[in-house]
Amino acid sequence: VDPVTRRVSPFRQVTAGRLSALLARVLVVRGATCARGLTHDKVLAACGVTDPLTSYSSEATVTGRDAQKSLDQIAKKL
């Protein structure tokens, strides 16, 4: 989702750093019990969600399959 226009672009590339931050934010905003009281950099590990930064550098683009796996893990936590 583009932060300015709020439009979704399914073909836009996403970096591992941005995906990691997004996943943590979703857990915090949606009120996952495992994310309460933690800083964003510790949320994914505490919730048992695979951090894309373990497989990719922060500027590398993430594959759609890896992003989907992470989103599925998030859905199970919520």
C-alpha positions, 0 to 999 in steps of 0.5 A: 500500500502506497503510504501517500495515496493509500492505493494498492499495487500488487506488482510493486516490489517490497524490501525485506526491511519494509516487510519486517516493519510492516509485519511487526506493526500489524501485530502491534496495531491489531493487539496480538497478546505476544506483541504487548509492551515490546518494541517493534524490533522484538515483536516478530521474534516474541510472536514466533513469526519468521523475520524476513531479515533473517533470509534477506538483506534489508534492501533486498526484495522479498518474493511473494511466496515468502511474504505470503508465508509471513502473512499466514503466520501473522493471521494465525497469531491474530 
